[in-house]
Amino acid sequence: MGDAVPKTVRQHDLEAYKKKFVTATRSGRELLLYLERSTCGVWRCEQDQVDRRRWWLNITLPKNVAEMFDAHLEILLVYVEYDSVEPRLLERVQERLSKTARIDNGIFLIASFDASLNRLLRRRRGEFAAIDLDLNELNPEYPDIRHKMSEVLTTVDHYDMTTPIHDPGGFFGRSDEFQEIISDIERGQSVGVFGLRKTGKTSLLNYVARRRRDARKPVIWLDISGLSSADDFRLRVLQSTWERVSELIDGDDLPKLSTLDRTGDLKVGIDRLRLQWLRDVQVLSLAVGERLELFIDEVDQLLPGRSILASESSDLLVAFTQLRGMIQDPHPSRGALLVCAGVDPAIFERPILGSGADNLVYKLVRLMYLSPLSRDDMAEMVRDLGRRMGVRVRSHEVIDFLYSEYGGHALLTRKACSLACRSRSRDVIPWHMDVDSVRDAAREQGEGSPLQQAREILESFGEWFPEEASLLGDLWSTDPEDRELARLEIEENPSAVAHAVPYGLLKAGTSESRIRAVERAVSGADI
């Protein structure tokens, strides 16, 4: 008895919380025994203050497992007594991960009674690596942590993701661009983010919008590509504004509106909506006491000739233009500012519309061109996504090849890494990605290959900027004379590639391609 090591106050408190966890839950005892069998340490155990069916644990992996998955920080484990886990739990997990530096922000575990949880987690690949523990099956025969992590992480391809990022755990780099946009917002400056297809514009907007929502700002989100009419635009802006303002102020302080009832539903006909929607948006802005922050994706589809609405495209631009007065209002406690994204900035660049009419939204926003990722940001993305699936990318040769071939373009880089991982054996953990595997991936030419995606990026660029795309085609032609003439034209007239340079197709001040895969898609050259 006298030789026993006295427990610290913190250890004593932890043991008390663990005892409470065992007595207050259906399977707390079984989970702790499972962690003990897996030789995991438990360093924190606390009940959620809002939902008493939820407990938060911090665990550490055994040394050999931590080495295997390069996971040396504490790992968050959330225990929930839900038969069905909703996506909003993942948002709560990410909020917690973002606030604690000692916890690994890329890997976490969820213990629940939801046998189908794995399907939800797989749909969120690329954003985080989540391991599900089925409390219904947590018996002595259940795979230990090492086998469970191997089973889950090696079967999910976190590189293979083509949709925009919504979760901060899947967002890499762009710290300078993020700060630039935040600075614009805080001084009331509207900004438009433009760049190549699939270069991360929507993901950046998602990230900024989320951070502003977390700061309790009146954020309104709209995707132009999802609209059905100009009136749909008006109604969505109005109802989204009402929904956000109703979250930020007391219900008794919500103003009475001409077009929406107390539950936010439309109570008038379309003709009256057209007349009074803007006034109601202004009333809501005054009620919240600060500028509305209007985030619009695919904003270039507002321009007639670009719009998917065809016959209603002019009406859609008129509806958008009606917001100009609010956006230009200098008062900080009312009005709106615009944060938007697209491929073609013509809607804000051209003083005259194609119809010959004045463009009333000309220079409405500050233009910001989004080039591909820097080498360091690309390397962070490649290595962190790989770590979430038991893949190590430690070779500088691999990083150098990926950057020279794809110039930091996130989609092309991830596609190449995804193909490279197909040569891995699931029995080998960690699997070290080598330069031969990424070279082989770069040579692939089938549907969905990086080379095919690079070709589509140039085709998309050509839809918006046909003259620049034609010049790039000559620059990368197999005809030496065409190449030389194009090079001379670019050197003598840099404005001929006014978008190709800031979009990252060409290196600044040169006629050299930044994304070699795009050049190879035109020239047919081998690596």
C-alpha positions, 0 to 999 in steps of 0.5 A, a space after each residue: 500500500 505504501 509503495 503505490 504511486 499517488 494519483 494526481 488530481 487530474 488522474 483522480 478526476 479522470 477516473 471519476 468521469 470514467 466511472 460516471 461514463 460507465 454508469 450513465 451509458 448503455 455501453 460505456 463499460 464495453 467501450 472502455 474495455 475495448 480501448 483497454 484491449 487495444 492498448 489505447 490510453 484514455 486522457 479525457 472523458 466528459 459528457 456533452 453539456 447540451 446532449 446528455 446522450 453524447 460523450 467526448 473522449 480523447 484517446 492515444 493510440 499504441 505506439 506501433 499503431 501511431 507510427 503506422 498511421 502517423 497519428 501521434 496526437 490525441 484522437 477524438 472519440 465521440 460516443 453517442 447513444 443514437 440509433 441513427 447518426 445525423 450529419 450535423 454530428 459531424 459538424 459538431 465534431 469538426 467544431 471541436 477538432 478546430 478548437 483543440 490543438 493537441 487533437 489530430 484534426 484529420 482522424 476521429 472515431 465515432 462509437 454508436 448504435 447506428 450500423 449504417 454509419 459507415 455509409 455516411 462517413 464514406 460520403 464525406 471522404 476527402 474531408 476527414 478520416 472517420 472510423 466507426 465503432 459499432 456498439 452493437 457488436 463491441 464484444 471480445 471478437 470485435 477487431 481491435 483499433 489497429 485492425 479497425 483503422 486498417 480496415 476503414 482507412 485503406 478502403 476509402 480513397 480520400 484523393 478521389 473527390 471531385 465535389 467542393 469542400 464544405 468541411 474545414 478538415 478537407 480544406 488546404 492552403 489558401 491562407 493568404 486568399 482567405 485573409 484577403 477576402 476577410 479583410 475585404 468583408 470587414 471594410 465593406 468591399 465586395 469581392 469576386 473570386 475567379 479562376 480555372 474550373 475545379 481549382 477550389 473557388 467554391 471550396 474557398 467560398 464555403 470556407 469563408 462563409 462557414 467562418 463568417 457564420 461561426 462568427 454570427 454574421 448574416 451570411 446568405 448563400 446562393 448558387 446561380 446554377 440551381 435557379 429556375 427563374 429570375 423570380 426564383 432568385 428573388 425569392 431565394 435571396 429573400 427567404 435565405 435572408 429571413 432564415 439567417 436573420 431569424 437565427 441571429 435575433 430574437 423572434 419578437 424582434 423580427 420585423 413584419 414583412 410585406 411578402 413573407 409571413 411569420 414562418 418565412 413562407 411567401 404570402 403574396 403573388 409573384 407580381 407583388 413579390 417583384 415589387 416588394 422583395 427588395 424592400 423586405 430584404 432591406 428591412 431585414 438588413 436594418 433589423 440585424 443591424 449590419 451588412 448582409 453578406 451575400 455569397 453567390 457561386 457561379 456568378 458568371 451565369 448571371 450574364 446573358 449568353 452564359 446563363 442556363 436560363 436562356 430566355 430569362 437570362 436578361 430578367 435574371 440580370 435585372 433581378 441581380 442588378 436590383 441589389 446594386 443599391 444595397 451593395 453600394 450603400 457605405 453605411 456599416 449597419 445596413 445594406 449588403 456586400 457581395 462575395 462571389 465566384 465564377 470562371 469568367 469575370 466579364 460580368 464585372 469587367 465589361 462596361 457594355 453588355 452584348 446587347 449594347 446596353 450599359 452594364 450596371 454592375 460593371 466594377 461592382 466587385 474587386 476582382 481576385 484571381 485564384 491561381 492553383 495551390 502553392 507547392 507547399 500547400 499542395 504538398 500539405 494536401 497530398 501528405 495529409 490526405 494520404 495519411 488518412 488512408 495509410 499512405 506516406 508521401 515523404 519523397 521530395 521527388 514525388 512532390 516535385 513531379 506532382 507540382 511540375 506536372 499539375 502546377 498545384 491544381 488540386 483536382 489534377 493532383 488528387 486524381 494522379 495520387 488516386 490512380 497511383 494508390 491503385 498499385 498499393 497492397 492493402 496489406 502494406 501499411 503504411 504504403 510509401 508512394 514513389 515517383 514511378 507510381 505517379 509517373 504511371 498515373 500521369 501517363 493514363 489517358 482514359 476517362 477521368 484520368 488527370 490528362 483527360 481532366 487537364 484537356 477539359 480544363 483547357 476546353 472550359 477555359 476556351 469557352 470563356 476566353 476563346 482567343 487566349 485558348 487559341 493562342 495557347 493552342 498555338 504555343 503548345 502546338 507540334 508545329 515549331 513555327 506556330 509555337 515561335 509565333 505564339 511565344 513572340 506574340 505573348 512576349 510583345 503583348 502580355 495582355 493577350 494572355 490576360 487571364 491565362 497567367 493569373 489563372 495559372 495556365 502560364 507562369 508569370 512573365 513567361 510563355 512557359 506552362 505552369 500546368 504541364 499536363 494541360 500542355 501535354 494534352 494539346 501537344 501529345 508529348 510524353 512525360 
